Amino acid sequence: GYLWHADTGCVFNSSDLNDIEYFEIYNYNKLKLFRFSSTLDKYVGYTEFGIKQATAFNNDKDIIADARARKEYICLNNIKLDYESALTKS
């Protein structure tokens, strides 16, 4: 069969929203097609299909707004807990 897979994550050095990078990576059968990076604030394609998807997503203001909102919803809420937890254990 075929496998569609998406990874999301947050890279951070502090709990400040400006220091957090949120990313989404979309793969098909272990091949990276395209990704969103909050640092670039856009989707980037890696294959012919991925470039088409990234272009379509970048031209849709609602999709970009949703990705930006996920940075705050997913990263900021969880990183505050993780960051505080790490500081109390170091």
TAGIDA-V743402 format. One record per residue. N is the residue number from 1. RES is the residue in one letter. PHI is phi in whole degrees, -180 to 180 (NA if undefined). Layout:
# TAGIDA-V743402
N/RES/PHI
N/RES/PHI
This chain:
# TAGIDA-V743402
1/G/NA
2/Y/-111
3/L/-126
4/W/-100
5/H/-141
6/A/-127
7/D/-113
8/T/-130
9/G/-170
10/C/-132
11/V/-114
12/F/-150
13/N/-118
14/S/-156
15/S/-90
16/D/-75
17/L/-57
18/N/-70
19/D/-96
20/I/-107
21/E/-106
22/Y/-104
23/F/-137
24/E/-130
25/I/-123
26/Y/-111
27/N/-124
28/Y/-136
29/N/51
30/K/68
31/L/-101
32/K/-71
33/L/-93
34/F/-160
35/R/-149
36/F/-110
37/S/-129
38/S/-69
39/T/-67
40/L/-83
41/D/60
42/K/-164
43/Y/-91
44/V/-129
45/G/-96
46/Y/-119
47/T/-127
48/E/-58
49/F/-64
50/G/-63
51/I/-66
52/K/-64
53/Q/-64
54/A/-61
55/T/-63
56/A/-63
57/F/-66
58/N/-66
59/N/-86
60/D/-103
61/K/-62
62/D/-68
63/I/-66
64/I/-64
65/A/-63
66/D/-64
67/A/-64
68/R/-63
69/A/-67
70/R/-64
71/K/-58
72/E/-71
73/Y/-66
74/I/-84
75/C/-74
76/L/-60
77/N/-65
78/N/-85
79/I/-67
80/K/-57
81/L/-68
82/D/-65
83/Y/-66
84/E/-64
85/S/-64
86/A/-67
87/L/-66
88/T/-76
89/K/-101
90/S/-93
